[in-house]
Amino acid sequence: MTIYDAVAFKVKLTDGLIAYVEEQEYNSLLRTSATDTNIVGEYYFPYEGATEFDFVAWDENNCPTEHYKCRIIAYSHDYGETWTEVLEG
């Protein structure tokens, strides 16, 4: 399994906050270390082999509202039961 098959990610945002991103059936959720609020949206890898991705938040009409740059710290294929760390290169 690869990083692209993962369903959960621990990430560092460009502002330094640590966040958790989890894939759901119809969308993805982002939750920062500063709040317990889930932000609904979707994440996109910019290129093959990337250890970072863009998370685009949606409003209630599924329109983009915010954009987060996420550097992957660790990823999980089992929703956080086990983690694989990503080494900085």
C-alpha positions in Angstrom: 0.0 0.0 0.0 1.2 3.5 -0.8 0.6 6.9 0.7 -2.1 7.4 -1.9 -4.1 4.5 -0.5 -4.1 6.0 3.0 -7.4 7.1 4.6 -6.0 9.3 7.4 -3.2 11.8 7.6 -1.3 13.8 10.2 -0.2 17.0 8.5 1.5 20.3 9.2 -0.2 23.3 7.7 1.8 26.3 6.3 0.9 28.3 9.4 2.6 25.7 11.6 -0.6 24.1 13.0 -0.8 20.3 13.2 -4.0 18.9 11.7 -5.7 15.6 11.1 -7.3 14.8 7.7 -9.6 11.8 7.3 -11.2 10.5 4.1 -15.0 9.8 4.4 -17.4 8.2 1.9 -18.5 11.5 0.2 -15.9 14.0 1.4 -12.9 14.5 3.7 -12.6 16.2 7.0 -9.8 18.4 8.4 -9.4 19.1 12.1 -6.6 21.4 13.4 -4.9 21.1 16.7 -6.3 24.5 17.7 -10.0 23.4 17.4 -12.2 20.4 17.5 -14.3 21.7 14.6 -14.3 19.5 11.5 -13.8 21.3 8.2 -15.5 19.6 5.3 -13.8 19.4 1.9 -11.5 17.3 -0.3 -7.7 16.9 -0.6 -5.7 16.7 -3.8 -2.1 15.5 -4.4 -0.3 17.9 -6.8 1.9 15.2 -8.4 2.8 11.6 -8.1 5.2 11.0 -5.2 4.2 14.1 -3.3 4.4 14.2 0.5 2.1 17.2 0.6 -1.4 17.9 -0.7 -3.9 20.7 -1.0 -7.1 20.6 1.1 -10.0 22.6 -0.3 -12.8 23.4 2.2 -16.4 23.6 1.1 -19.4 25.5 2.3 -22.9 24.0 2.6 -23.4 24.3 -1.2 -20.1 22.4 -1.9 -18.5 25.6 -3.1 -14.8 26.1 -2.3 -14.2 28.5 0.6 -10.7 28.0 1.9 -7.4 26.4 0.8 -4.9 24.6 3.1 -1.4 23.5 2.1 -0.7 20.3 4.0 2.7 18.6 4.5 2.2 15.0 5.5 3.9 14.0 8.8 2.3 10.5 8.9 -0.4 8.5 7.2 -2.6 5.6 8.1 -4.5 2.9 6.1 -6.7 2.0 9.0 -8.0 5.3 10.3 -5.3 5.9 12.8 -4.8 2.4 14.3 -1.3 2.3 12.9 0.8 5.2 11.4 3.6 5.4 9.0 5.8 8.4 9.5 7.0 10.5 6.5 10.7 11.4 6.8 11.7 14.9 5.8 13.8 14.9 2.7 
